[in-house]
Amino acid sequence: MDDLVSVSWLAANMASADVVVLDASWHLDPKRDGRADYDKQHIPGARFFDLKALSDPAAGSPHMLPSAEAFGAAMTELGVAPHDRIVVYDDSAIHTSARAWFMLRHFGATQVAILDGGLPCWIAEGQPVTAEPPPSRPARFDAKVARPQAVATKAELLRGTGMPIADARPAERFKGTTPEPRPGIEPGHIPGARNLPMSELYGPDGRFRPVGELKAAFAAAGVDPERPFVASCGSGVTANSLIFAARLLGNRDTRLYDGSWSEWGADPLTPKEVG
């Protein structure tokens, strides 16, 4: 299974016993609720991957990765096993399936793909949706951190990783010309970081741009997608689109700064740049 699958591929393979479909929609817009939208309509058989619940409640920053034990228990309850062929999708403006893709692989899933274009493209191509809950599915997910080095910490960045930092936030937030949406967070960016807004990676229909256009987007930001880099954003969600896009270009050595600007910008002792 490829890392990125089409609507036609999923429609042809979703009946396979080892294919599990997950709706990972989550929204910054407080007027939208991913779970409520899922309950109204989703791809038949899809299970709801709750990004909000699948985070560390004790962390000081939002959306931080949970423990392996907590993640494994949640996937077991959901009916997902680490060796399933897992396809994640979303109906979110911030393409949250990339975060689910990263988390699943981080905790040991071996075959995870993103549905290109998500639910909107599924519907646009005439595929069915339902409000029916999926059938129960016995599974066991013994989670382990498959690649610890894939996550960078604030302490590591302060010491210096020797890797460039790519920030997926919109340009206005990166430059510090617009206030951060979360209280107590200073404006700006990590010194030396380059700005590659997540939106630059997607076409108008929500699908990933072709390889040539992805390469051009990285080049315009001054980031070499074929060399290791650290991806950051507001709270560790949209940065995963940069990691996934780099993977489409052959890069397997990217790292995620999970705390991202929510952690860095809240610390009065960290250096910050604006402009």
C-alpha positions, 0 to 999 in steps of 0.5 A: 500500500502506498503512503497516499491512496486515491478514492478509487483505490480505497473504494476497491480495497475497503472490503478487505479484512485487513483494511481499516479506515479512520476518520481523523477530522479535527477543527480549529473552528470552534463551530465545528465538531469532528465527532458530531460531523462523523456521526452525521456522515462518514465513509462506510465502516470508518472509525473515529480517530479522536485527535482531541482525546488522543493527547497527553492530558498532563502536558502543558501544551495542547495536542502533545503525544500520549503515552504508548500505553494510552495510545495502544489501549485506544486503538485496541478499543477502536478495533485497530491492530498495528499490522492492519492496512490503515487508511486515514482521512479527514474533512478538515481545513488543516488536514488533520489526517497527517497528524493521525498518520504520524501518530499511528506510525510513531506508535508502531503501525506498519502500513498507514496511508492518507486518503488523498483529498479526504472526505470531500473528494470521496463524496465528489467522486460519487462514493457513499457515506453513512451515519451508521456506526461501524461493526465491532472489530476485535484487535490488539494494538501493543503500542511501542515508540517505533522511532524515538528520534522522530520527535524533537523536544524544546531542550534539543532545539535549544541545544541545537540539532544541526537541522533546519526548522520548517514552520507550517503556520500561515505567514502572518503568524510566523512573522508575528504580525497577527496575534496567536490564537491561544492566550499567553503565546508570544508572536513570532517564530523560532530563530532561524526557522523557515516558513512553509505554510501547510496550505502551500502543499495542497491543491484547491480540491484538498489533494496533495500537489504533484511532486514537482509543485511540492519540490517548488514549495519547499525550494521557495521556503528555503528548505531542502525536502530531501535532507533532514529537517524539523517540522514545527507549527502551532501545536504539532498538528499541521507540521505533519503535512510537511513531514508527509509531503517530504516523505512523498519526495523520498525523505524518511529522516524528518522530525516533529517538534511536538510542542511547537509554537504553543510550547516555545512561544509560551516560555519567556526564556526561549529566543524569538524572532519576528518579521 
